[in-house]
Amino acid sequence: MCGIVGYIGKEPLISFLLNGLSKLEYRGYDSAGIAIHKQDSIKVFKAQGKLDNLRSLLKGNEEDEKAFIGIGHIRWATHGVPNEINAHPHVSFENKVALVHNGIIENYKELKEELTVKGFVFQSQTDTEVIAHLIEDCLKDTKDFGHALRCALKKLDGAYALGVLFKEDPETLYAAKKNAPLIVGLSDKGNYIASDVPALLEYTKKVIYLNDLEVAEIKENSIKITDIEGKILNRKPEIIPWEPISINKMGYKHFMLKEIHEQPDVIRQTLFNRLTNQTDPIKLDEVKLTEESLKNLKRIQIIACGTSLHAALVGKYLIEEFIGLPVDVEASSEYIYKRVVSDKNSLTIGVSQSGETADTITALRLAKEKGSHILVITNRPDSTMARDADSLLPINAGFEVSVAATKSYTAQLLAFYLLALKLAEINKSLPAEKLEEYKKELLHLPHKVEMILNHTEEIKKCAIKFNSSKDFIFIARGINYPVALEGALKLKEISYINATGYPAGELKHGPIAMLDKTMPVVAILVPGKVFEKVLSNSEESKAREARMIAVTSSDDKKLESVFKYILKVPQTDEIFSPILTTIPLQLLAYYIAEFLGKDVDQPRNLAKSVTVE
């Protein structure tokens, strides 16, 4: 991991490589590098740390700007520490091949041993260097560069997206893909490769999404795509629907703050054409579940990672509440290493912002092999997960740059509300008047989120008061328990403060031992079936001198004696409260991280799209 770009054409090469990589910085990385083909040789430039270090290294190399073909990479370390040696691109033993790689090669140790016996010498600790040497080894038996690349690919186990240069083929950029995203861009000024759309938006909207085990041989004015056996494939370009403005901060200090403030419009966009009137049925045209198929359903399983996993937990609550079917939620990374209990009478829902999360893709494919219907909730309808799905529910959040998910999480929640209500419509498991009431409240949510975003003064005060804290505890019950988990995760991700979410009733079963006058406890409590219980748990925490913060819509005067800070959200039915209670926690995490001077949009060690298991 984590970002690849490449270009062949007459436009300024290094400018594109650096600009393209800068558009992928949101993915998270620890080093950067480029390789260019110049005067019958391949020149490589690499730097540890941020992209600015590479820019500094390249200053004064104006002559290299005239190069015709090149590749670039920003790396998130998987094998080997973050340093210049382990940074990409990697070059083969005799400098005949240079390449960049996203993914993980699972059999690299065995291949490394074989190549070492043949006399190849390794410089780095990475799995990627093995690929460069392997391609060079295959070149000994052929002068066909595409054939040599395909020969090497057949020996690789694992995941890869590759951009490859050959010293002796200065007019072709090669690319290949398996279980990691890679796209080819086409324009009248040359052709491109990239691991994600933002790198190309300024240059072209015409792209081809490579499929697994496809190889692209890219020249300035032509593209040939083959399968791994060399058979030529007929692939038609698609048009990217986004504009470059979607990756602009628009005056906000950070992308994260911009994306938090975009959430009212994200909710409207997610509802658009799906729910326009409280009396009309919900329209989910790409969800292919019928009344007959629902009758045969015995269970539903939801698979996700990170923030998407927290959205899935809310989805579990909604589906069980609305239609009474049992729902299991599992982390994708756990699901793929146990017996898959799935069949034709189960529905498997995969949730991923990027649609390229490696663990989730693997899990969904395992469930599909067992006959399960696969429904995918994603922000990227052009992604691998979306293409694999039987049913699709795009969340329409727009491009999300900040590594910490905010608007995509809210859109995922909305998707689960729409899905659960649609299933209830089909199943006739809720009275018509209750369905109408719920739809009406959904339509009011954008305005209520705007009310929170227009009054952030108390959240800022709270952030200033608690930004020196070393630990946080978040508590809630019922449908807001996942919100406690998500609030803790946001704080951890961008401020590096240790934070943990608990079901409020579990405090007394161990975590209460941690409470003292230094410990902030954030309680999420809204009027409903568990309000008094969470208030009681908060009083227990207050009795241990914990510093109490409430996120609530209640006007109950008892709260003032328990909580030092009360972060208010508008009134709503308890079932919809996670949409609202999430917003103050996102802002609290943001303001604390900002006051601490953290890199809010690109927190250390994190990647936006985790394309390796």
C-alpha positions in Angstrom: 0.0 0.0 0.0 -0.8 2.8 -0.6 -0.9 5.0 -3.8 0.2 4.5 -7.4 0.4 6.8 -10.3 1.9 6.5 -13.8 2.0 8.5 -17.0 3.2 8.2 -20.6 2.9 11.2 -22.9 4.4 14.6 -23.8 3.1 16.6 -20.9 5.4 17.5 -17.9 6.0 14.1 -16.3 7.3 14.9 -12.8 4.6 17.6 -12.3 2.0 14.9 -12.9 3.6 12.3 -10.8 3.9 14.6 -7.8 0.5 16.2 -8.2 -1.1 12.8 -8.7 0.5 11.4 -5.6 -0.6 14.5 -3.6 -4.2 13.6 -4.5 -3.6 10.2 -2.9 -2.1 11.5 0.3 -5.4 11.0 2.1 -4.9 7.3 1.9 -2.0 7.5 4.5 1.7 6.9 3.8 5.2 7.0 5.2 7.5 7.4 2.2 7.3 8.4 -1.5 9.2 7.9 -4.7 9.2 8.0 -8.5 10.9 6.3 -11.4 11.3 7.9 -14.8 12.7 6.4 -18.1 15.3 8.8 -19.4 18.0 8.4 -22.1 18.0 4.6 -22.1 18.1 4.3 -18.3 15.7 4.3 -15.4 16.2 7.0 -12.8 14.8 6.5 -9.3 14.1 9.2 -6.6 12.9 8.2 -3.1 12.4 9.9 0.2 11.2 8.9 3.6 8.3 10.8 5.2 6.0 13.3 3.5 5.7 14.1 -0.2 7.4 17.5 0.4 10.7 15.6 1.1 10.5 14.1 -2.4 9.7 17.5 -3.9 12.8 18.9 -2.3 14.9 16.1 -3.6 13.6 16.7 -7.2 14.2 20.5 -7.1 16.7 21.4 -9.8 15.9 18.4 -12.0 14.0 20.5 -14.6 15.7 18.4 -17.4 14.0 15.3 -16.1 10.6 17.0 -16.5 11.1 16.3 -20.3 11.0 12.5 -19.7 8.3 10.6 -21.5 7.2 7.9 -19.1 7.3 7.4 -15.3 5.7 5.8 -12.2 5.2 7.1 -8.7 4.2 5.7 -5.3 3.4 6.6 -1.7 4.0 3.7 0.7 2.2 2.6 3.8 4.6 0.1 5.3 3.6 -3.6 5.5 7.0 -5.3 5.1 10.1 -3.5 6.4 10.3 -0.2 8.4 9.5 3.1 6.7 12.8 4.3 5.2 14.3 5.2 1.8 15.5 1.7 1.0 12.1 0.2 1.6 10.3 3.0 -0.3 9.0 2.3 -3.8 9.9 2.2 -6.7 12.0 -1.0 -6.5 14.5 -1.9 -9.2 15.6 -5.3 -10.3 19.1 -6.7 -9.8 20.5 -5.6 -13.2 18.3 -2.5 -13.3 16.2 -3.8 -16.2 12.9 -3.4 -14.3 11.4 -0.8 -12.0 8.0 -1.1 -10.4 5.6 0.2 -7.8 3.2 -2.1 -5.9 0.2 -2.0 -3.7 -0.8 -5.2 -1.9 0.9 -8.1 -0.2 2.8 -11.0 -1.8 2.1 -13.9 0.5 4.7 -16.3 -0.9 7.5 -13.7 -1.2 9.8 -15.6 1.3 9.7 -18.8 -0.9 10.3 -16.7 -4.1 13.1 -14.8 -2.4 14.9 -18.0 -1.5 14.6 -19.3 -5.0 15.9 -16.0 -6.5 18.8 -15.8 -4.0 19.9 -19.3 -5.1 19.9 -17.9 -8.7 22.3 -15.1 -7.7 19.8 -12.2 -7.1 20.8 -9.8 -4.3 18.1 -8.1 -2.3 18.5 -4.5 -0.9 15.2 -4.0 1.0 13.0 -5.8 3.5 10.0 -5.6 1.3 7.9 -8.3 -0.5 7.8 -5.9 -3.5 11.4 -6.2 -4.5 10.8 -9.9 -5.1 8.5 -9.0 -8.0 11.1 -6.9 -9.7 13.7 -9.6 -9.6 11.2 -12.2 -10.6 10.2 -10.3 -13.8 13.9 -9.8 -14.6 14.4 -13.6 -14.2 11.5 -14.2 -16.6 13.1 -11.9 -19.1 15.9 -14.4 -19.6 13.6 -16.7 -21.5 11.8 -14.1 -23.7 12.2 -10.7 -25.4 8.4 -10.1 -25.0 8.1 -7.8 -22.0 4.4 -8.4 -21.6 5.0 -12.1 -21.6 7.8 -11.8 -19.0 5.4 -9.8 -16.8 2.6 -12.3 -17.1 5.1 -15.2 -16.5 6.1 -13.5 -13.2 2.5 -12.8 -12.2 1.6 -16.5 -12.4 4.1 -17.2 -9.7 2.7 -14.7 -7.2 0.2 -15.5 -4.4 -1.5 -12.6 -2.7 -2.6 -9.2 -3.9 -1.1 -6.7 -6.2 -1.6 -3.5 -8.2 1.5 -2.9 -10.3 3.0 -0.1 -12.4 6.0 -1.4 -14.3 8.8 0.1 -16.4 11.3 -1.9 -18.6 14.7 -0.3 -19.3 14.6 -1.8 -22.8 11.0 -0.8 -23.6 10.9 3.0 -23.3 7.6 3.4 -25.1 5.3 1.3 -22.9 4.0 1.6 -19.4 2.8 -1.7 -17.9 0.1 -2.3 -15.3 -1.5 -5.3 -13.7 -4.0 -6.1 -10.9 -5.2 -8.8 -8.6 -7.2 -8.0 -5.4 -6.1 -4.4 -5.3 -7.6 -1.4 -7.2 -6.0 0.0 -10.3 -7.4 2.1 -13.1 -6.1 3.2 -16.5 -6.9 6.8 -17.6 -7.2 7.8 -21.3 -6.7 11.3 -22.8 -5.5 13.0 -26.0 -2.4 14.1 -24.1 -1.3 10.6 -23.1 -2.4 7.8 -20.9 -2.3 7.2 -17.1 -2.5 4.7 -14.3 -3.6 5.3 -10.7 -4.8 3.4 -7.7 -7.7 5.8 -7.2 -9.8 8.3 -9.1 -8.6 11.6 -7.4 -5.1 11.3 -9.0 -6.7 11.6 -12.5 -9.6 14.0 -12.1 -7.6 17.0 -13.3 -6.4 15.2 -16.4 -9.1 12.9 -17.6 -12.5 11.4 -16.8 -12.2 8.5 -19.2 -11.0 5.4 -17.4 -10.9 1.6 -17.6 -11.1 -0.2 -14.3 -8.8 -3.2 -14.5 -10.2 -6.5 -13.4 -8.3 -9.2 -11.5 -5.5 -10.9 -13.5 -5.6 -8.4 -16.3 -2.4 -6.8 -17.7 -2.4 -3.4 -19.5 0.3 -2.5 -22.0 0.0 1.3 -22.3 1.5 3.5 -25.0 1.0 7.2 -25.6 -1.8 6.7 -28.1 -3.0 3.1 -27.5 -3.8 0.6 -24.7 -3.8 -3.2 -25.0 -5.4 -5.2 -22.2 -4.9 -8.9 -21.9 -5.7 -11.7 -19.4 -2.8 -13.4 -17.6 -2.5 -15.9 -20.5 -2.0 -13.1 -23.1 -5.5 -13.2 -24.6 -6.5 -9.7 -25.8 -9.6 -8.4 -24.1 -12.1 -5.8 -25.3 -12.6 -3.3 -22.5 -14.6 -0.1 -23.0 -13.8 3.1 -21.0 -16.2 4.5 -18.5 -16.7 8.2 -17.5 -15.9 9.3 -13.9 -18.9 11.2 -12.5 -16.9 13.4 -10.1 -15.5 16.9 -10.5 -12.0 18.1 -9.2 -13.8 20.5 -6.8 -14.8 17.5 -4.7 -11.3 17.3 -3.4 -11.0 21.0 -2.5 -11.1 22.2 1.2 -13.5 25.0 0.2 -12.1 27.3 2.9 -12.2 24.9 5.8 -8.9 24.3 7.7 -9.1 20.6 7.3 -11.0 18.1 5.0 -12.4 16.5 8.1 -14.1 19.7 9.3 -15.4 20.2 5.7 -16.7 16.7 5.5 -18.4 17.0 9.0 -20.2 20.1 7.7 -21.2 18.4 4.5 -23.4 15.8 6.4 -26.8 17.6 6.1 -26.3 17.6 2.3 -25.0 14.0 2.3 -28.2 12.9 4.1 -30.3 14.7 1.6 -28.3 13.2 -1.3 -28.6 9.7 0.2 -32.4 10.2 0.5 -32.7 11.7 -2.9 -35.0 9.7 -5.3 -35.3 7.0 -2.5 -37.6 8.8 -0.1 -39.3 12.0 -1.3 -42.6 11.8 0.7 -43.5 10.1 3.9 -46.5 8.4 2.2 -44.5 6.9 -0.7 -42.7 3.5 -0.7 -38.9 3.7 -0.3 -37.2 3.1 -3.7 -34.0 1.0 -3.6 -33.8 0.0 -7.3 -30.5 -1.8 -7.0 -31.5 -4.0 -4.0 -32.8 -7.2 -5.6 -34.7 -8.6 -2.7 -38.3 -9.7 -3.2 -41.1 -10.7 -0.9 -40.5 -14.3 -1.9 -36.8 -14.2 -1.1 -37.4 -12.5 2.2 -39.8 -15.3 3.2 -37.0 -17.8 2.7 -34.4 -15.8 4.7 -33.3 -17.5 7.9 -30.6 -15.1 8.9 -28.7 -11.9 8.0 -25.0 -11.4 8.5 -23.2 -8.0 8.2 -19.5 -7.9 7.6 -17.4 -4.7 7.9 -14.3 -3.2 9.4 -13.5 -0.1 11.6 -16.1 2.7 11.3 -18.2 0.7 8.9 -18.4 -2.0 11.6 -20.0 0.5 14.0 -22.5 1.4 11.3 -23.2 -2.3 10.9 -24.0 -2.6 14.6 -26.7 0.1 14.3 -27.9 -1.7 11.2 -28.3 -4.9 13.2 -30.4 -3.1 15.8 -32.7 -1.6 13.1 -33.2 -4.8 11.1 -34.0 -6.9 14.2 -36.3 -4.2 15.5 -38.1 -3.6 12.2 -38.4 -7.1 10.8 -37.5 -9.5 13.6 -34.9 -11.5 11.7 -31.7 -12.5 13.6 -28.6 -10.5 12.5 -25.0 -11.3 13.2 -22.3 -8.6 12.8 -18.7 -9.7 12.4 -15.4 -8.0 11.7 -14.3 -9.0 8.2 -10.8 -10.0 9.5 -12.4 -12.5 11.8 -15.0 -13.8 9.4 -12.5 -15.0 6.8 -10.6 -17.3 9.3 -13.5 -19.4 10.6 -16.1 -21.8 9.2 -18.4 -19.9 6.9 -22.0 -20.5 8.1 -23.9 -19.2 5.1 -26.2 -20.6 2.5 -28.9 -19.6 -0.1 -31.3 -18.7 2.7 -29.0 -16.1 4.2 -28.4 -12.5 3.2 -24.8 -11.2 3.6 -24.3 -7.4 3.8 -20.9 -6.0 3.2 -20.2 -2.4 4.3 -17.1 -0.4 3.1 -16.6 3.3 2.4 -14.1 2.5 -0.4 -15.5 -0.8 -1.6 -11.9 -2.0 -1.8 -11.3 -3.2 1.8 -9.4 -6.5 1.3 -10.8 -8.4 4.3 -14.4 -7.5 3.4 -14.0 -8.4 -0.2 -12.6 -11.9 0.8 -15.3 -12.4 3.3 -18.1 -11.6 0.8 -16.6 -13.9 -1.8 -16.6 -16.7 0.8 -20.2 -16.1 1.6 -21.1 -15.9 -2.1 -19.5 -19.3 -2.7 -21.9 -20.7 -0.1 -24.9 -19.3 -2.1 -25.7 -16.3 0.1 -27.2 -13.2 -1.6 -24.6 -10.4 -1.4 -25.7 -6.8 -0.7 -23.0 -4.1 -0.6 -23.3 -0.7 1.0 -20.5 1.5 -0.3 -19.6 5.0 -1.2 -17.9 3.8 -4.4 -20.3 2.2 -6.9 -17.2 1.7 -9.2 -15.4 -0.5 -6.6 -14.6 -4.2 -6.6 -17.2 -4.9 -3.9 -19.9 -3.1 -5.9 -19.0 -5.1 -9.0 -19.1 -8.4 -7.1 -22.5 -7.7 -5.5 -25.9 -9.2 -6.2 -27.5 -6.0 -4.8 -26.1 -2.6 -4.3 -26.9 0.3 -2.0 -24.7 3.3 -2.9 -24.5 5.9 -0.1 -23.8 9.0 -2.3 -21.5 10.7 0.3 -19.2 12.2 -2.3 -15.4 11.9 -2.2 -14.1 11.6 1.4 -10.5 12.8 1.7 -9.9 12.7 5.5 -8.7 9.4 6.7 -11.1 9.5 9.6 -14.5 8.7 8.2 -17.3 11.1 9.1 -19.8 11.8 6.3 -19.4 8.3 4.9 -20.4 6.9 8.3 -23.5 9.0 8.5 -24.4 8.0 5.0 -23.9 4.3 5.9 -26.3 4.8 8.9 -28.9 6.4 6.5 -28.4 3.4 4.1 -29.3 1.0 7.0 -32.4 3.0 7.9 -33.6 3.0 4.3 -32.8 -0.7 4.0 -34.5 -1.7 7.3 -37.6 0.3 6.5 -37.7 -1.1 2.9 -37.5 -4.7 4.3 -40.3 -3.8 6.7 -42.4 -2.5 3.8 -41.8 -5.7 1.9 -42.3 -7.9 4.9 -45.2 -5.9 6.3 -43.7 -6.2 9.7 -44.5 -2.6 10.8 -47.9 -0.9 10.8 -48.4 1.6 8.0 -48.8 4.5 10.4 -45.5 3.7 12.1 -43.7 3.4 8.7 -45.1 6.8 7.8 -44.0 8.3 11.1 -40.4 7.0 10.7 -40.2 8.2 7.1 -41.3 11.7 8.2 -38.6 11.8 10.8 -35.9 10.7 8.3 -36.8 13.6 6.1 -36.4 16.0 9.0 -32.9 14.8 9.9 -30.8 17.0 7.6 -32.2 20.2 9.3 -31.6 18.8 12.7 -28.0 18.0 11.8 -27.6 21.6 10.6 -28.9 22.8 14.0 -26.0 21.0 15.7 -23.4 22.3 13.2 -24.7 25.9 13.7 -24.1 25.8 17.5 -20.7 24.3 18.2 -19.5 26.7 21.0 -20.1 24.2 23.9 -18.3 21.5 22.0 -15.3 23.7 21.5 -15.3 24.6 25.2 -15.4 21.0 26.1 -12.6 20.2 23.8 -10.4 22.9 25.3 -11.1 21.7 28.8 -10.3 18.0 28.0 -7.5 18.2 25.4 -4.9 17.3 28.0 -6.6 14.1 29.1 -4.7 10.9 28.6 -7.7 8.6 28.5 -11.5 8.8 27.7 -14.4 6.4 28.3 -17.5 6.5 26.2 -20.7 4.8 27.5 -24.2 4.2 26.0 -26.9 1.5 25.8 -29.1 0.1 23.1 -28.9 1.7 19.6 -26.4 4.3 20.8 -23.8 1.8 22.1 -22.2 1.7 18.6 -22.1 5.5 18.7 -20.0 5.2 21.9 -17.6 2.9 20.0 -17.4 5.3 17.1 -16.9 8.3 19.3 -14.0 6.5 21.0 -12.5 5.5 17.7 -12.6 9.0 16.2 -10.8 10.4 19.3 -8.1 7.6 19.1 -7.6 8.0 15.3 -6.9 11.7 15.2 -5.7 12.8 18.6 -3.9 9.6 19.7 -5.7 9.8 23.1 -6.6 6.3 24.5 -10.4 6.0 24.3 -12.7 3.1 24.9 -16.4 2.6 24.3 -18.5 0.4 26.7 -22.1 -0.6 27.1 -23.0 1.6 30.1 -24.1 -1.4 32.1 -20.7 -3.1 31.7 -18.9 -0.3 33.6 -19.5 -2.0 37.0 -18.1 -5.3 35.6 -14.5 -4.0 35.5 -13.9 -0.7 33.8 -15.3 1.3 36.8 -11.9 0.5 38.5 -10.3 3.0 36.1 -12.5 5.9 37.2 -11.0 8.8 39.2 -10.9 12.6 39.0 -8.6 12.5 35.9 -11.0 10.3 33.8 -13.5 12.0 31.4 -16.6 9.8 30.8 -18.8 10.7 27.8 -22.3 9.4 28.2 -24.8 9.2 25.3 -28.3 9.3 26.7 -31.5 10.3 24.9 -35.1 10.0 26.0 -36.3 6.4 25.5 -36.2 3.0 26.9 -32.7 3.2 28.3 -32.4 6.8 29.4 -32.8 6.3 33.1 -30.4 3.3 33.0 -27.7 5.4 31.3 -28.3 8.2 33.7 -27.9 5.8 36.7 -24.6 4.5 35.2 -23.5 8.1 34.8 -24.3 8.8 38.5 -22.2 5.8 39.5 -19.3 7.3 37.5 -19.9 10.7 39.0 -19.7 9.1 42.5 -16.1 7.9 41.6 -15.2 11.5 40.7 -15.1 11.0 37.0 -15.4 14.1 34.8 -18.7 13.8 33.2 -19.8 14.9 29.7 -23.3 14.2 28.3 -24.5 14.0 24.7 -28.3 14.3 24.9 -31.5 15.8 23.7 -33.1 15.7 27.1 -34.0 18.9 29.1 -34.1 16.9 32.4 -32.8 19.1 35.2 -31.2 16.1 36.9 -28.5 16.2 34.2 -27.0 19.4 35.5 -26.0 17.9 38.8 -24.3 15.0 37.1 -22.6 16.4 34.0 -20.0 19.2 33.8 -20.7 19.6 30.1 -23.9 18.9 28.3 -23.7 18.7 24.5 -27.2 19.1 23.2 -28.8 17.6 20.1 -32.3 18.2 18.8 -35.2 16.0 19.8 -35.9 12.9 17.8 -37.3 9.4 18.2 -34.7 7.3 20.1 -34.5 5.0 17.0 -33.0 7.8 14.9 -30.8 9.3 17.6 -27.5 7.8 16.4 -27.5 10.2 13.4 -27.6 13.1 15.7 -25.5 11.9 18.7 -22.6 11.0 16.4 -22.1 14.7 15.2 -21.0 16.2 18.6 -18.5 13.3 19.1 -17.0 13.9 15.6 -16.6 17.6 16.4 -15.2 16.9 19.9 -12.5 14.6 18.4 -11.8 17.1 15.7 -11.4 20.1 18.0 -9.3 18.2 20.5 -6.9 17.0 17.8 -6.8 20.5 16.3 -5.9 22.1 19.7 -3.2 19.4 20.1 -1.7 20.3 16.7 -2.2 16.8 15.2 -2.3 16.0 11.5 -6.1 15.7 11.5 -6.6 14.6 7.9 -3.6 12.2 7.8 -3.1 10.7 11.2 0.0 8.6 11.8 0.0 4.9 10.8 -3.4 4.9 9.2 -4.5 4.3 5.6 -7.9 5.4 4.2 -8.4 2.3 2.0 -7.0 -0.9 3.6 -6.3 -3.0 0.5 -4.3 -5.7 2.2 -5.5 -8.3 4.7 
